[in-house]
Amino acid sequence: GGIDGATGAPAAGIPPRPFFSNMIDDKSPEWGPAIGGLMVAQNYDVERVLALAGEAIAGQLRQSIVDTNSPPLAESTIARKGHSKPLVDTGHMLNSVSYEVQTS
């Protein structure tokens, strides 16, 4: 597998960039009230509300990836990538953020 941004690979000199846990710490207090408001606004259509909440949370995670700028990349990494943006290289991680609503 690849390197997990949350834990990095300190032995290889790659510091952690915990974009996922930081987003959850920052945004999760909003989720309950938002879902409650969506339930009323969507006439208690649970599947629709969960799909809307899933897309919103996925968007928050994508934004957390984009916003992550620290710790800064090593000069050697900047030279290799051609830019100084952590976590973004091919766009694969950003494009892989998704959600799934399971009903049963």
QUIDAZI-V291116 format. One record per helix or strand of 3 or more residues. SS is the DSSP state (H for helix, E for strand). FROM is the first residue (numbers start at 1). TO is the last residue. If there is no record, write none. Layout:
# QUIDAZI-V291116
SS | FROM | TO
SS | FROM | TO
This chain:
# QUIDAZI-V291116
H | 10 | 12
H | 19 | 41
H | 46 | 67
H | 75 | 81
H | 92 | 96
